[in-house]
Amino acid sequence: MGYRFYIPLAVTAFVAVAGRHYKKLYANRVKNRKIIVFKNWYSENEITRSINYLKHKGVIPIRALPSIRAICCGLDANCNKQELLRDPNVLRVDDDIEISIKPIPYLFPFITPQLPKKTIIPWGVDRIRAPEVWQRNTGAGVRVAVIDTGVDLSHPMLKPNLRQGINILDPDKAPKDDNGHGTHVAGTIAAIGGAGNLIGVAPRAKIYPVKAFDGNGKALLSDLGKAVEWCVENDIRLINMSFGTSSSNPTLEEIYHQAYERDAIMVAAAGNNGPDGTVGYPGKYPFTITVGATTEDNEIANFSSRGPQVNICAPGVEILSCWLHGGTRRIKGTSMATPHVAGTVALMLERYPQLHFGQVRQILKSTAIKLAGIERNMQGMGMVDCQNAVELLY
């Protein structure tokens, strides 16, 4: 167990009653939920006084977010933000904004392909030259958190590499995927290969499913905050974040900044708002590695978001990976490009586990293959190249 965030006793007692309220609030989550950030988190007297005030005002607790000195809560009909700000220990009250995953399905009906009786290397894994490094590096022992919709826990192409994660939405349940998105992402990172199986970029990495998104691909800021905290507390430095939002607030930024301060390496999708839309959050923050999507023709995908925050690009169109019920599927999106980069980082960390965020990002950028005739705000420093990145470490 790694770093533990401090939670005042008064807060622990307050959120202990969350279970009886959670389902009601989750059903109406965007309208009712707020995040209250405190000025003085470490004084039991101050926090106790604040908690008593919040109880009196009708605040319904959901969970603590100790990394940012906050609680997520619901407000009853008689309570509003201005009432909460009257407490001198309340620094701010932010909306618990909704965040979504948005892969782009193809319009034609999907048919599961007949897989040949040998290891299948998806075109994206091959394009970034991952197979060229597998004789020396496979990601063995590297822990990768996939914050997403969960993972198909019995998928034969993933099961050997799966480790115990967490279901943020319902901690009493396993992080089982009820959407498909998280399983697809995990497959690109660490599908095991072998006869008739797909292989991922880092086929021996350990995948920790962190279910923060529901079956509709929706999550709230507080769900993601708790997911990131769990990764930090469990010494999982490499985090894949194939999601985004056009909205930000100080709480969202601080969640990721605190993880960065504790040596997390976060790989984030640029977003699917191209060709005119800008990069979404958290990819817009300077403490993530932000990934755009390319096509098989080495062009930037039309849907890939643009902006100076794009660090690097990777295959993100017609990506074949794992799906629910042990199946496979081709989908597209910067969500699909992101795990190509996360898998590459896993290969790098196997070689040098002590690499920190700045070193990883600089190596990725300096070894990327620049795509001719494509602007910097579309491709970043170019296409990720596994072989170049890993060989630089030898």
C-alpha positions in Angstrom: 0.0 0.0 0.0 1.3 3.4 -0.9 0.5 7.0 0.1 -2.6 7.4 2.2 -4.6 10.6 2.1 -5.6 12.0 5.5 -9.3 12.0 6.3 -10.5 13.8 9.4 -12.6 11.7 11.9 -15.5 14.1 11.5 -15.6 13.6 7.8 -15.2 9.8 8.1 -18.3 9.7 10.4 -20.2 12.1 8.1 -19.7 10.0 4.9 -20.4 6.7 6.7 -24.1 7.4 6.2 -23.6 7.8 2.4 -24.7 4.3 1.5 -28.4 4.8 2.3 -28.5 8.0 0.1 -26.3 7.0 -2.8 -28.7 5.4 -5.3 -31.2 8.3 -5.0 -28.5 10.9 -5.7 -26.9 8.9 -8.5 -30.1 8.7 -10.4 -30.3 12.6 -10.3 -26.6 13.2 -10.0 -25.8 16.2 -12.2 -28.6 18.4 -10.7 -28.0 17.7 -7.0 -24.3 17.0 -6.5 -21.6 19.4 -5.4 -18.0 19.2 -4.3 -17.2 21.2 -1.1 -13.5 22.1 -0.7 -12.3 23.2 2.7 -9.7 25.7 3.7 -8.6 23.8 6.8 -8.8 20.1 6.4 -6.3 19.1 9.1 -7.9 20.7 12.1 -10.5 18.3 13.7 -12.1 21.2 15.5 -12.6 23.3 12.3 -13.8 20.4 10.3 -16.2 19.2 13.0 -17.7 22.7 13.2 -18.1 22.7 9.4 -19.6 19.3 9.2 -22.2 20.2 11.9 -23.0 23.4 9.9 -23.5 21.3 6.7 -25.7 18.8 8.4 -27.9 21.6 9.6 -28.2 23.0 6.1 -29.3 19.7 4.6 -26.2 18.5 3.0 -26.3 14.7 2.2 -22.8 13.2 2.2 -21.6 10.8 -0.6 -17.8 10.4 -0.3 -14.6 12.1 0.9 -12.0 13.3 -1.7 -9.1 13.8 0.7 -6.5 14.5 -2.0 -8.2 17.8 -2.6 -9.5 18.3 1.0 -13.1 18.0 -0.1 -16.3 16.0 0.2 -18.8 15.2 -2.5 -22.4 15.7 -1.4 -26.0 16.2 -2.5 -28.1 19.2 -1.6 -31.7 18.9 -0.5 -34.3 21.3 -1.8 -33.8 23.8 1.0 -30.0 24.1 0.5 -28.0 26.1 -2.0 -24.4 27.0 -2.8 -24.5 30.4 -1.2 -25.7 28.9 2.1 -22.6 26.6 2.1 -20.2 29.4 1.3 -21.2 31.2 4.5 -19.1 28.7 6.5 -15.8 30.4 6.9 -14.0 27.1 6.5 -15.4 26.4 3.0 -13.0 27.5 0.3 -15.3 26.9 -2.7 -18.3 24.8 -3.9 -17.9 23.3 -7.4 -20.4 21.4 -9.6 -19.9 17.7 -9.8 -19.7 17.9 -13.6 -20.4 15.0 -15.9 -17.7 13.4 -17.9 -18.1 10.9 -20.7 -16.4 8.4 -22.9 -17.2 8.9 -26.6 -15.9 6.2 -29.0 -17.2 6.6 -32.5 -19.0 3.5 -33.8 -19.1 2.6 -37.4 -22.4 2.9 -39.2 -22.3 -0.5 -40.8 -23.4 -3.6 -38.7 -20.5 -5.1 -36.9 -19.5 -8.6 -37.6 -17.1 -10.4 -35.3 -14.2 -11.5 -37.5 -13.0 -15.1 -37.7 -9.6 -14.9 -36.0 -6.8 -17.0 -37.4 -5.1 -19.7 -35.3 -2.1 -17.6 -34.6 -1.4 -14.4 -32.6 -3.2 -11.5 -34.2 -1.3 -8.2 -34.2 -3.8 -5.3 -34.7 -2.6 -2.8 -37.2 -2.1 -0.1 -34.6 0.1 -2.2 -32.4 2.2 -3.1 -35.5 2.3 0.5 -36.8 3.9 1.8 -33.6 6.5 -0.9 -33.8 5.7 -2.6 -30.5 6.6 -6.1 -31.8 10.2 -5.0 -32.4 10.8 -4.6 -28.7 9.0 -7.7 -27.4 12.2 -9.8 -27.3 13.5 -7.5 -24.5 10.4 -5.8 -23.1 6.8 -6.9 -22.8 5.7 -4.7 -19.9 6.1 -7.5 -17.4 5.4 -6.4 -13.8 4.2 -2.9 -14.8 0.9 -1.9 -13.2 -1.5 0.0 -15.4 -4.8 1.4 -14.1 -7.6 1.7 -16.7 -10.1 4.2 -15.4 -13.1 3.4 -17.5 -16.3 1.3 -17.7 -14.6 -1.7 -16.1 -13.2 -4.7 -17.9 -14.7 -8.1 -19.0 -13.1 -10.0 -16.1 -13.4 -13.4 -17.8 -12.1 -12.4 -21.2 -9.6 -15.1 -22.3 -7.4 -12.6 -24.0 -7.1 -10.4 -20.8 -7.7 -12.6 -17.8 -4.1 -13.7 -17.2 -3.1 -10.0 -17.0 -6.0 -8.8 -14.9 -5.5 -7.8 -11.2 -8.0 -6.8 -8.6 -9.2 -3.3 -9.3 -12.2 -1.4 -7.8 -15.7 -0.5 -8.7 -16.0 3.2 -7.7 -19.7 3.3 -8.4 -20.4 0.3 -6.1 -17.4 -0.8 -4.1 -19.2 -4.0 -3.1 -19.2 -5.2 -6.7 -16.4 -6.2 -9.0 -15.3 -3.7 -11.7 -17.2 -5.6 -14.4 -17.6 -3.9 -17.8 -21.3 -3.3 -18.8 -20.4 -1.1 -21.8 -17.4 -2.5 -23.7 -15.2 0.6 -23.8 -13.0 -0.3 -20.9 -12.4 -3.8 -22.2 -11.4 -2.5 -25.6 -8.9 -0.1 -24.0 -7.5 -2.8 -21.8 -7.0 -5.1 -24.9 -4.9 -2.6 -26.7 -2.7 -2.2 -23.7 -2.2 -5.8 -22.7 -4.1 -8.5 -24.6 -2.0 -11.6 -24.1 -1.4 -12.9 -27.6 -1.1 -16.6 -28.4 -3.0 -18.8 -30.9 -6.1 -17.1 -32.1 -5.7 -14.2 -29.6 -5.1 -10.5 -30.1 -1.9 -9.1 -28.6 -1.6 -5.7 -27.0 1.3 -3.2 -26.9 2.6 -4.5 -23.6 1.3 -8.1 -23.4 2.6 -8.9 -19.9 1.6 -5.7 -18.2 -0.8 -5.9 -15.2 -4.2 -4.3 -15.8 -6.1 -2.9 -12.8 -9.7 -2.1 -13.8 -11.0 1.0 -12.1 -14.7 1.3 -12.9 -15.8 4.9 -12.7 -18.1 5.0 -15.7 -21.6 3.5 -15.8 -23.0 1.4 -18.7 -23.9 4.5 -20.6 -20.3 5.8 -20.5 -21.1 8.5 -17.9 -19.2 9.5 -14.8 -19.1 12.4 -12.4 -16.1 14.4 -11.4 -16.2 13.0 -7.9 -16.2 9.4 -9.3 -13.0 10.2 -11.2 -11.5 11.9 -8.2 -12.0 8.8 -6.1 -10.6 6.7 -8.9 -7.4 8.7 -9.2 -7.0 8.7 -5.4 -7.3 4.9 -5.4 -4.6 4.6 -8.0 -2.2 6.8 -6.0 -3.0 5.0 -2.7 -2.3 1.7 -4.4 1.1 2.7 -6.0 -0.3 2.4 -9.5 1.6 5.2 -11.3 0.6 4.6 -14.9 -3.1 5.6 -15.5 -4.9 5.4 -18.9 -7.7 8.0 -19.2 -9.7 7.5 -22.4 -12.3 10.1 -21.6 -12.8 13.8 -21.5 -15.1 16.8 -21.0 -15.2 20.3 -22.5 -15.8 21.7 -19.0 -13.4 22.3 -16.2 -13.3 23.7 -12.7 -10.7 24.1 -10.0 -11.6 20.8 -8.4 -11.1 18.8 -11.6 -7.8 20.4 -12.2 -6.6 19.9 -8.6 -7.5 16.2 -8.6 -5.1 15.6 -11.5 -2.5 18.0 -10.2 -2.4 16.2 -6.9 -1.9 12.8 -8.7 0.9 14.4 -10.7 2.6 15.6 -7.5 2.6 12.1 -6.3 4.4 10.8 -9.4 1.5 9.5 -11.4 1.9 9.2 -15.2 -1.4 10.0 -16.8 -2.1 9.3 -20.4 -5.2 11.1 -21.7 -7.4 11.3 -24.8 -7.3 14.5 -26.8 -11.1 14.2 -27.5 -13.3 13.5 -30.5 -14.3 17.1 -31.3 -12.3 17.6 -34.5 -11.7 19.0 -36.9 -12.7 22.3 -35.4 -13.0 21.4 -31.7 -10.3 21.9 -29.1 -8.7 19.4 -26.7 -10.9 18.4 -23.7 -10.1 17.9 -20.1 -8.1 16.3 -18.5 -6.0 16.2 -21.7 -5.8 20.0 -21.7 -3.9 20.0 -18.4 -0.1 20.2 -18.5 0.4 17.2 -16.3 -1.0 14.7 -18.7 0.3 13.1 -21.9 -2.3 14.0 -24.4 -3.0 11.8 -27.4 -4.5 12.5 -30.8 -5.7 9.8 -33.3 -4.3 8.7 -36.7 -5.6 6.6 -39.6 -4.0 3.7 -41.4 -2.8 6.2 -44.0 -0.9 8.1 -41.4 -3.2 11.1 -41.5 -4.8 12.7 -38.5 -8.3 11.4 -38.0 -11.0 13.9 -38.9 -12.6 13.6 -35.5 -9.4 14.0 -33.5 -9.4 17.3 -31.4 -6.7 19.9 -32.2 -4.7 22.2 -30.1 -1.3 23.0 -28.6 -1.9 20.6 -25.8 -1.7 17.5 -28.1 1.7 15.9 -27.2 1.7 12.9 -29.5 -0.6 10.8 -31.8 -1.3 7.1 -32.2 -3.6 4.8 -34.2 -7.2 5.5 -33.5 -9.3 4.3 -36.5 -10.7 0.8 -37.1 -8.9 -0.4 -34.0 -9.4 -4.1 -33.4 -9.4 -5.0 -29.7 -11.2 -7.0 -27.0 -15.0 -6.6 -26.4 -17.6 -8.0 -24.0 -18.4 -11.7 -23.6 -14.9 -12.7 -24.8 -15.4 -11.1 -28.2 -13.6 -8.5 -30.3 -14.6 -5.3 -32.1 -13.3 -2.5 -34.3 -14.1 1.0 -33.1 -12.5 4.4 -33.5 -11.7 7.4 -31.3 -8.9 9.1 -29.5 -10.0 6.7 -26.7 -8.5 4.0 -28.9 -5.3 5.9 -29.6 -4.6 6.6 -25.9 -3.9 3.0 -24.8 -1.3 2.6 -27.6 0.7 5.3 -25.8 -0.1 3.9 -22.3 1.2 0.5 -23.5 4.4 2.1 -24.8 4.9 3.8 -21.4 4.5 0.4 -19.8 7.3 -1.0 -21.9 9.5 2.0 -20.9 8.7 1.5 -17.2 9.7 -2.1 -17.4 13.1 -1.1 -18.5 13.4 1.9 -16.1 10.7 1.9 -13.3 12.1 5.1 -11.8 11.3 7.3 -14.8 9.1 10.2 -13.8 6.4 12.0 -15.8 8.6 14.7 -17.3 11.2 12.1 -18.5 8.5 9.9 -20.0 6.8 12.7 -21.9 10.1 14.0 -23.2 11.3 10.6 -24.4 7.9 10.0 -26.1 8.1 13.3 -27.9 11.7 13.2 -28.9 11.4 9.7 -30.3 8.1 10.2 -32.1 7.9 10.0 -35.9 6.8 13.3 -37.4 4.0 13.0 -40.0 4.8 15.0 -43.1 2.6 17.9 -43.9 0.6 17.8 -40.7 0.4 20.7 -38.3 1.9 20.6 -34.8 -1.5 21.2 -33.1 -2.9 18.1 -34.9 -0.1 15.5 -34.4 1.9 16.9 -31.4 5.5 15.8 -31.9 4.4 12.9 -34.1 3.4 9.3 -34.1 4.4 7.3 -31.0 7.2 4.9 -31.8 7.7 2.0 -29.3 11.0 0.9 -30.7 12.6 4.3 -30.7 11.3 5.1 -27.2 12.5 1.8 -25.6 15.8 1.7 -27.4 16.7 5.1 -26.1 16.7 3.5 -22.6 19.4 1.0 -23.4 
